[in-house]
């Protein structure tokens, strides 16, 4: 899986944590959208797309949505927050 990395996604509004593989060639905003869809399916909770949903690193700093995962600071094993 050279084109994907494994990250831990924490979702405070659902009080849940998921380990997921994300594609490194997609933008952070596209991955955020994909995560919203996947988490809705996994949690059986309607997790509707909201303009203010974003990915944050573990320190609470928002990850630039226009960067690709490859060009961001996200690496294999990163812990991220979706809120």
HUBEL-V676976 format. One record per pair of residues at least 12 apart in sequence whose C-alpha atoms are under 6 Angstrom apart, sorted by the first residue. I is the first residue (numbers start at 1). J is the second residue. Records with the same first field share a line. If there is no record, write none. Layout:
I: J + J
//
This chain:
3: 23 + 24
4: 21 + 22 + 23 + 24
5: 21 + 22 + 76
6: 20 + 21 + 76 + 77
7: 19 + 20 + 77 + 78 + 79
8: 79 + 80
9: 80 + 81
10: 81
11: 81 + 82
24: 69 + 70
25: 68
26: 68
27: 66 + 67 + 68 + 69
28: 65 + 67 + 68 + 69
29: 65
53: 83
54: 82 + 83
55: 81 + 82
56: 80 + 81
57: 80
58: 79 + 80
//
